[in-house]
Amino acid sequence: MNIRPTLHALATVPLACVLLAGPARADDRSADTVVRDRAAILAMQGEYIVDFAFDETVRLQPGYERGPAMRSGADEAVIVVEDSPGHIVLQHILVDAKSQHVTKHWRQDWVYEAPNRFEFSDDQTWTVHAIPAALNEGAWTQCVYEVSDAPRYCGTGRWEHKDGVSTWTSDLSWRPLPRREYTKRDDYNALSVVNRHTVTANGWTHEQFNTKVLRKPDGSQAELVREFGFNDYQKADGIDFAAAYRYWDATRDFWAKVRERWDGYLTRAPGAHLKTQIDGMAMIIPLFEHAGTLEEGGSVSDAEIDAVFAKWVEPAATPVAAESR
């Protein structure tokens, strides 16, 4: 199935987004710029009150009815897991302020001039592809992962630092349905997306320029509607995030091993196929139970981690040749 963004798909992205995605020339980027890039990424760590907002905008199919606006919020700690010159990993952890209940949330990895990245290519399937040199020079690839560290999506783009504001804009890429909709919608099965991150005086923002797409078995696709997503991370004051740090201290080594297993599939071709249902709970539940065991002072063997992967993850089918896509 051909699911790479086409020129027609690119045409559905708002013009302002396309213009903002235009990068500075690679040879204009100095070592100082890369230092500023790293500072912008690391500025996303911290404790936040988060507002999530999604609004369907332009209807692209006759008779399509816009879905209701979606609003939600959370208290979230963003922890630096790895920090090397060309690789930064940030883990998000949700905390309920009243109960202090903790939920491991999504993860974002940033790699400078990454040699390749995974792409959402079919249902429950992510294939690994080389990143074109013209896109990759001076660029950072951000890859986003599920609560189980299963893959979600990647995007590649350059940070821009202008008038004291740092903004990163991705290229156009694919992602699976978000959790907010996969249990409610069956009229589309993929999102075509450009992401933009901006560091602000009081935190940072994540803008999403989404197009909801029905990909068909014959390789054709129908674009239903555009959507604008705005996630606003505002620095928290007076919220107790101690439980998030206790959780991470107890489980960080376990999750490092989980990431290693995923890396075995997602850092080289062909990629990964999940044998779970779309909700991924068949993997989420045992991995979270193992983490809970560690929180309570127990132990989890490498064999127990391997058993989860052996049951639910396999290599992706080898992609078809580029000329036939």
Sequence and secondary structure as in RCSB ss.txt:
>XXXX:A:sequence
MNIRPTLHALATVPLACVLLAGPARADDRSADTVVRDRAAILAMQGEYIVDFAFDETVRLQPGYERGPAMRSGAD
EAVIVVEDSPGHIVLQHILVDAKSQHVTKHWRQDWVYEAPNRFEFSDDQTWTVHAIPAALNEGAWTQCVYEVSDA
PRYCGTGRWEHKDGVSTWTSDLSWRPLPRREYTKRDDYNALSVVNRHTVTANGWTHEQFNTKVLRKPDGSQAELV
REFGFNDYQKADGIDFAAAYRYWDATRDFWAKVRERWDGYLTRAPGAHLKTQIDGMAMIIPLFEHAGTLEEGGSV
SDAEIDAVFAKWVEPAATPVAAESR
>XXXX:A:secstr
   S  HHHHHTS HHHHHHT    GGG  HHHHHHHHHHHHTT EEEEEEEEEEEEEE STT      EEEEEE
EEEEEEEEETTEEEEEEEEE TTT  EEEEEEEEEEET SEEEEEEETTEEEEEE  HHHHTT EEEEEE TTS 
EEEEEEE EEEETTEEEEE   EEE   TTTTTT  S  EEEEEEEEEEETTEEEEEEEEEEEEE TTS EEEEE
EEEEEEEEEE SS   HHHHHHHHHHHHHHHHHHHHHHHHHSSSSEEEE S TT HHHHHHHHHHHHHHHTT   
 HHHHHHHHHHHEEE      GGG 
